[in-house]
Amino acid sequence: MASIPTLETQRNRFKHHVPYFDARLRRPTPYAQFTGEPHYKLDQHCMPYDALGFLNPVAAGPRENPDEVRIFVVGDSTMNVGIQWLDLIAGRIEDIFHHAGSGHVKAYNFGVTSSCTEQMTSLIFARLLDLDPDALVVVSGATDAFQPLTYDPRPGHPYNSFVTESLYGYFFDAHNEAAWRDGLTYDQLIDRAFDYQTRLKRDVDFGSQAWEIAIADQYKASIRKLARIARAAEIPVLYFLEPIVVRKDRPGQSEMNLAAPETLSLLARQYDRFEAHLHDLEQDGLPDNLELHDASRLIGGDGPGTFYDIVHYDFDGRATVSKFIARHLEGHVARLSASRSVRLP
């Protein structure tokens, strides 16, 4: 049985993760919590963020070409990996259809690093529907499963909500005279955020089976919300439970060591629950324009690919995922295309 780390050990681990709150990757934005910082280019990204805070060669705007088939790809950081546009999942999907003879297809990437499924539904409702997509692709699951373990422990909360609440609660509490007199140093802020996170963990019974189940139930609730969006939007909405290393049939030695055994076990349990919830939702009945696809075993199953952390995969893996999504989009694109039907190889 693994020993329980001391509070000081937990605090030091938390401080190790603080750099991952990078404001360039997660700039506050209304309703969806955060996006990338518009026009900023990070070394690990193939291009600057566009004017809306997403990785696209050109930001999505009002429809100019009535023949354009607009496919919006919504997801987490797995949608933002690549050294050029044609490496990104959205860019690859667009390229697949162009090579298949449909030059009218235009894919737009709305991947947001660290975004969970609940954030994605908020982003779609608050911002993306106004941009007139013809089809929505949503890829999620991993952030819902692993982020509550390290960051905000509350089911369905954006991973950094507890830091925002802690900071706002300190500086804008009319009864907190210390904030007016002494301010708050960086180290004090981190300590304050950790202490608040620790209280939240107690509140949600962190690490218990009930906590795990609550996270999975919240995931299901977010997919239900996506179903409501699909019913209202009347466009094809394709949801994919994203690949994760614990679902790979024969992981390589390096993949088996990507996280502690207890973490991998937790992720496996959560993905089993997610899969069961998708099945339950299908049994309950979904809008005709919403499809649920379990792509979690895709890498190493339907095609090649290697994970370099628990959820991100390499060049071959991105090709596998892109082809899988494109195959499921094929019929929709054929109906939507103003030119001709598309048949993928």
C-alpha positions in Angstrom: 0.0 0.0 0.0 1.4 3.4 -1.0 2.2 5.7 1.8 0.3 9.0 2.2 2.7 12.0 1.5 3.1 14.6 4.1 1.4 18.0 3.7 4.8 19.6 3.0 5.6 17.0 0.3 2.2 17.7 -1.3 3.0 21.4 -1.1 6.3 20.9 -2.9 4.7 18.8 -5.6 2.1 21.5 -6.1 4.8 24.1 -6.5 6.4 21.9 -9.1 3.2 22.1 -11.2 2.7 25.9 -10.8 4.6 26.7 -14.1 1.9 24.8 -16.0 -0.5 27.6 -15.2 1.2 29.5 -18.0 -0.9 32.6 -18.8 0.1 32.5 -22.5 -1.6 29.1 -22.9 -4.6 30.0 -20.7 -5.6 33.6 -21.0 -8.9 34.3 -19.1 -11.8 34.6 -21.5 -15.5 35.0 -20.8 -17.7 31.9 -20.3 -15.1 29.4 -21.4 -12.5 30.1 -18.6 -9.5 30.5 -20.9 -8.0 30.2 -24.4 -4.6 31.0 -25.8 -3.3 34.5 -25.8 -4.2 36.0 -29.3 -1.2 36.5 -31.6 1.3 34.9 -29.2 3.6 32.2 -30.4 5.0 29.6 -28.1 8.1 27.6 -29.1 6.2 24.3 -28.9 3.5 25.5 -31.2 3.6 25.5 -35.0 2.1 29.0 -35.4 0.9 31.9 -33.3 -2.5 31.9 -31.8 -5.0 33.5 -34.0 -7.0 36.6 -33.2 -9.5 34.5 -31.2 -6.8 32.6 -29.2 -6.8 29.3 -31.1 -4.1 27.7 -33.3 -5.3 28.3 -36.9 -3.5 29.9 -39.9 -6.4 32.4 -40.0 -9.1 32.9 -37.4 -12.6 31.8 -38.1 -14.9 34.7 -39.0 -18.2 35.3 -40.7 -18.8 32.9 -43.6 -17.6 34.4 -46.9 -17.8 31.4 -49.2 -21.3 29.9 -49.3 -19.9 26.6 -50.6 -17.4 26.2 -47.7 -18.0 23.2 -45.5 -16.9 24.4 -42.1 -15.7 21.7 -39.6 -15.0 22.9 -36.1 -12.6 20.7 -34.1 -13.0 21.2 -30.3 -10.7 19.6 -27.8 -7.8 19.9 -25.4 -4.0 20.3 -25.9 -3.9 17.1 -28.0 -5.5 19.1 -30.8 -2.7 21.7 -30.6 0.3 19.4 -31.2 2.4 19.7 -34.4 5.2 21.7 -36.0 3.0 22.9 -38.9 -0.8 23.3 -39.6 -0.9 19.9 -41.4 0.4 18.2 -38.3 -2.5 19.3 -36.2 -5.6 17.1 -36.1 -7.8 19.7 -37.7 -5.2 20.4 -40.4 -4.8 16.7 -41.2 -8.6 16.3 -41.4 -8.9 19.2 -43.9 -6.0 17.7 -45.9 -7.6 14.3 -46.1 -10.7 15.7 -47.6 -8.8 17.9 -50.0 -6.9 14.9 -51.3 -10.2 13.1 -51.6 -11.5 15.7 -53.9 -13.4 18.1 -51.7 -11.7 21.5 -51.8 -14.7 23.1 -50.1 -13.9 21.6 -46.7 -12.3 24.0 -44.3 -11.4 22.8 -40.8 -10.9 25.1 -37.9 -9.0 24.2 -34.7 -10.6 25.1 -31.4 -8.3 23.1 -29.1 -7.7 24.7 -25.7 -4.8 23.4 -23.5 -6.2 21.9 -20.3 -9.8 22.3 -21.3 -12.3 19.8 -19.9 -15.5 18.6 -21.5 -17.6 21.1 -19.5 -15.5 24.0 -20.8 -15.8 22.7 -24.3 -19.6 22.8 -24.2 -19.4 26.3 -22.8 -17.1 27.4 -25.6 -19.4 25.9 -28.3 -22.5 27.5 -26.9 -21.0 30.9 -26.0 -18.7 31.5 -29.0 -18.6 28.9 -31.7 -22.2 28.5 -32.8 -22.2 32.2 -33.8 -19.4 31.4 -36.3 -21.8 29.1 -38.3 -20.1 25.7 -38.3 -21.5 23.0 -40.6 -20.3 20.2 -38.3 -18.7 20.0 -34.8 -16.1 17.5 -33.8 -15.5 17.2 -30.0 -12.5 15.2 -28.6 -12.2 14.9 -24.8 -12.1 12.7 -21.8 -8.5 12.7 -20.5 -8.5 16.1 -18.8 -11.8 15.1 -17.0 -10.0 12.0 -15.7 -6.6 13.2 -14.6 -6.8 16.9 -13.9 -8.8 16.6 -10.6 -6.0 14.5 -9.3 -3.4 17.3 -9.5 -5.3 20.6 -9.9 -8.9 21.6 -9.0 -10.3 18.5 -7.4 -14.0 19.4 -8.0 -15.7 17.5 -10.7 -16.2 19.5 -13.9 -14.3 22.5 -12.8 -11.6 24.1 -15.0 -8.3 22.9 -13.7 -7.2 26.3 -12.5 -10.5 27.6 -10.9 -9.2 27.2 -7.4 -6.3 29.5 -8.1 -8.6 32.2 -9.6 -10.9 31.9 -6.6 -8.1 32.1 -4.1 -6.6 35.2 -5.8 -9.9 37.0 -6.2 -11.0 36.1 -2.7 -7.9 37.7 -1.2 -7.7 40.9 -3.1 -11.4 41.7 -3.4 -12.6 40.8 0.0 -13.8 44.1 1.5 -13.1 42.6 5.0 -9.5 41.6 4.3 -7.5 44.7 5.3 -4.3 42.8 5.0 -4.6 42.8 1.2 -4.9 46.6 1.2 -1.9 47.0 3.5 0.6 44.3 2.6 -0.4 43.0 -0.8 0.6 39.4 -1.6 3.9 38.1 -2.8 4.2 35.4 -5.5 5.2 32.7 -2.9 2.4 33.7 -0.6 -0.1 33.4 -3.5 1.1 29.9 -4.2 0.9 28.9 -0.6 -2.6 30.4 -0.3 -3.7 28.5 -3.5 -2.3 25.3 -2.1 -4.1 25.8 1.2 -7.4 26.5 -0.6 -6.9 23.4 -2.8 -6.3 21.3 0.4 -9.6 22.5 1.9 -11.4 21.7 -1.4 -9.9 18.2 -1.4 -11.4 17.6 2.1 -14.8 19.0 0.9 -15.0 16.6 -2.1 -13.5 13.5 -0.2 -10.5 13.5 -2.5 -9.2 10.1 -3.4 -12.3 8.2 -2.4 -14.5 6.0 -4.6 -17.3 8.5 -4.2 -15.1 11.3 -5.5 -14.1 9.2 -8.6 -17.7 8.4 -9.3 -18.7 12.0 -9.0 -16.1 13.0 -11.6 -17.4 10.3 -14.0 -21.0 11.4 -13.4 -20.0 15.0 -14.2 -18.4 13.8 -17.4 -21.7 12.2 -18.3 -23.6 15.4 -17.4 -21.3 17.3 -19.8 -22.0 14.9 -22.6 -25.8 15.4 -21.9 -25.2 19.1 -22.3 -23.5 18.5 -25.6 -26.6 16.5 -26.6 -28.8 19.6 -25.8 -26.5 21.7 -28.0 -26.8 19.3 -30.8 -30.6 19.2 -30.6 -30.7 23.0 -30.7 -28.0 23.5 -33.4 -29.3 21.0 -35.9 -25.9 20.3 -37.3 -23.8 17.1 -37.1 -22.0 16.8 -33.8 -19.5 14.0 -33.5 -18.1 13.2 -30.1 -14.9 11.1 -29.5 -13.7 9.8 -26.2 -10.0 10.5 -26.8 -7.1 8.0 -26.8 -5.2 7.5 -23.5 -2.2 5.3 -22.7 -4.1 3.0 -20.3 -6.4 1.8 -23.1 -3.5 0.8 -25.4 -3.5 -3.0 -25.8 0.3 -3.5 -25.9 2.0 -0.4 -24.6 5.8 -0.1 -25.0 8.1 -0.1 -22.1 8.4 3.7 -22.1 4.6 4.1 -22.2 4.2 1.8 -19.2 6.3 4.2 -17.1 4.6 7.5 -17.9 2.9 7.7 -14.5 2.8 6.1 -11.1 0.9 2.7 -11.1 -1.8 4.1 -8.8 -2.4 7.0 -11.2 -2.6 4.7 -14.2 -5.1 2.5 -12.3 -7.2 5.6 -11.5 -7.2 6.6 -15.2 -8.2 3.1 -16.2 -11.1 3.0 -13.8 -12.3 6.4 -14.9 -12.2 5.5 -18.6 -14.2 2.3 -17.8 -16.8 4.6 -16.2 -16.7 7.0 -19.1 -17.2 4.2 -21.6 -20.2 2.9 -19.6 -21.7 6.3 -19.5 -21.5 6.7 -23.2 -23.2 3.4 -23.6 -25.9 4.5 -21.2 -26.5 7.7 -23.0 -26.9 5.9 -26.3 -29.4 3.6 -24.7 -31.3 6.5 -23.2 -31.6 8.1 -26.7 -29.7 10.8 -28.4 -30.6 13.4 -31.0 -30.2 12.0 -34.5 -27.4 14.5 -35.3 -25.2 13.5 -32.3 -22.8 10.6 -32.6 -20.8 9.2 -29.7 -17.5 7.3 -30.6 -15.1 5.6 -28.2 -11.7 6.3 -29.7 -9.8 5.5 -26.5 -8.3 2.3 -27.8 -7.6 3.7 -31.2 -3.8 4.0 -31.0 -2.2 0.6 -31.2 -5.6 -0.8 -32.2 -6.8 0.7 -35.5 -3.5 2.3 -36.3 0.1 3.0 -35.2 1.2 5.6 -32.6 3.1 6.0 -29.4 2.2 8.0 -26.4 4.9 10.3 -25.0 2.8 11.2 -21.9 -0.5 9.7 -20.7 -2.6 11.4 -23.3 -0.3 13.0 -26.0 0.7 10.9 -29.0 3.3 11.2 -31.7 3.1 11.9 -35.5 1.9 8.4 -36.3 -0.7 8.6 -33.6 -2.0 11.9 -34.9 -2.4 10.3 -38.4 -4.3 7.4 -36.9 -6.7 9.8 -35.0 -7.2 12.1 -37.9 -8.1 9.3 -40.3 -10.5 7.8 -37.8 -12.3 11.1 -37.3 -12.4 11.8 -41.1 -13.9 8.4 -41.8 -16.8 9.2 -39.5 -17.2 12.7 -41.0 -17.2 11.3 -44.6 -21.0 10.8 -44.9 -21.7 14.2 -43.4 -19.3 16.0 -45.7 -20.7 14.2 -48.7 -24.1 15.6 -47.8 -22.9 19.0 -47.0 -20.5 19.5 -49.9 -21.7 21.7 -52.7 -19.4 20.0 -55.2 -19.5 16.2 -55.0 -19.5 13.2 -52.7 -16.3 12.4 -51.0 -14.9 8.9 -50.7 -11.9 8.4 -48.5 -9.3 5.7 -49.4 
